[in-house]
Amino acid sequence: MSVSVRIPTILRTYTGGAAEVKAEGATLAAVIADLEANHAGIGDRILDGAGKLRRFVNVYVNEDDVRFADGLETATPEGAGISIIPAVAGGC
Amino acid sequence: MRREGLAIMAVTAVKSVTPESFGPAVALSCRECGARTPLAPDFACSECFGPLEIAYDLPTGDPEALRARIEAGPQNIWRYAPLLPVAADVAEHPNLNPGWTKLVKADNLARELGITGGLYIKDDSGNPTHSFKDRVVAIAVEAARTFGFTTLSCSSTGNLAGAVGAAAARTGLRSCVFIPHDLEQGKVVMAAVYGGELVGIEGNYDDVNRFCSELIGDPAGEGWGFVNVNLRPYYGEGSKTLAYEICEQLGWRLPDQIVIPIASGSQLTKIDKGLKELIALGLVEDRPYKIFGAQAEGCSPVSTAFKAGHDVVRPQKPNTIAKSLAIGNPADGPYVLDICRRTGGAVEDVDDQQVVDSIKLLARTEGIFAETAGGVTVGVLAKLIKNGLLDPAAETVVLNTGDGLKTLDAVEPTTGLSATIRPTLDSFREAGLA
């Protein structure tokens, strides 16, 4: 499955400044692995030492927060748009 | 290996800052991993995505002199400028000058709830745009000006939109703010009247917040200061002034217990930070205090996590009349859990009917008309007493963070005329009003 991944400013040092990159994978975990294969180091920024999504990272597959879906096992259909966003924004 | 100096840069060209621009603030520090970066419009750690907050070199050594300096300052938050990330001459800049709101001794409400140790309402509806948001925005405006931003923006549940609009108008900045499309009409009007752009997003607050986070990484967001995104470390510090004011108004001492509403949780964490600073500076005696968090049942991710014993917060889809607290994915939720547990407090929630009843209870007993968030805190106060988690014999402070005029919809169905009579004394008597 080929998907588009929106890269937050914080991680663009790994993508040569690109705000959006293509990746392959049928699940979010596979997509992140593919990102790591092509942009070495980016995986460790998104996942913690135990291989889970970091506490302060939000990931959306199309419109859905993966924490409301299946987390790293969330399916990433062909053409899906994935957004990686720092979670610390907003609020009072 | 830790790489220093990497963090989110929201804009490509940021005005350089001098050491004096931010007073006692010296760096940004990651609350999660401790990595430090220079003061800049950054908000998330490049190492771990954790929240960046302000690190200070505070004026230690002579608490009496500092106390005297504060007491001689203006009757607004700038009296605490030596403890905030602002320039020493901040009071001379155009700003809404919020703060120094009333700390109301609530004896009638205390009697009603069986509180014997003293009860106070910190009534922040007295701020320029009638909510505590003026405090945080005032600091963010100073940071925006220092960094050279030309547009002030935010994601908002309503109160913040009004505070940003008003502050931008006063300071001559453009404003463009984003809100959920279905907010209370009162808040929409109070945000729009200041003349900036007000954009409704088809979605809930978390959708709005996501949109703003994406806009900030896009060329369309260049030159924009989002008070609660790229200026969030500065903005959040404004909530410390609630802690400073409460303690100063109590005669420079800590209360035993504080009940604070939770939306993102930032306010609660910053009040705790403020209390700890006052202790470290010797401005108040170091003794235990308890912090309690209050949520609406229809958006209670932090309360749910607290009761379940979790240290992570699972997001929820909000469904409550307390829209100013309707953040289903609270950024500071994990830290709220840490603080409430560390201090021996708790996090509790009340349903929407209890929110309405509590708004009316506070109005009836103390003459304070709170918005729904105030109904949440008063309702949770009552519930905490009932379930034995809050000591009625200890001195307690409850926050009212906004004005009931903004959320008339909440109480309108159950309030109104007592009677309609002819203009005669007979009619008055017949209605049973004599």
Interface residues (C-beta under 8 A of the other chain):
Chain A: R6 P8 T9 I10 T13 A19 R45 D48 R54 R55 F56 V57 N58 Y60 D65 R67 F68 S83 I85 P86 A87 V88 A89 G90 G91 C92
Chain B: L6 A7 I8 M9 A10 E32 F43 A44 S46 E47 C48 F49 G50 P51 L52 F132 K133 V136 S155 N159 L160 Y205 D206 N209 R210 C212 S213 E214 I216 G217 D218 F226 N228 V229 R232 S239 A263 S264 G265 S266 Q267 V312 R314 P315 K317 S324 I327 N329 P330 A331 D332 P334 T401
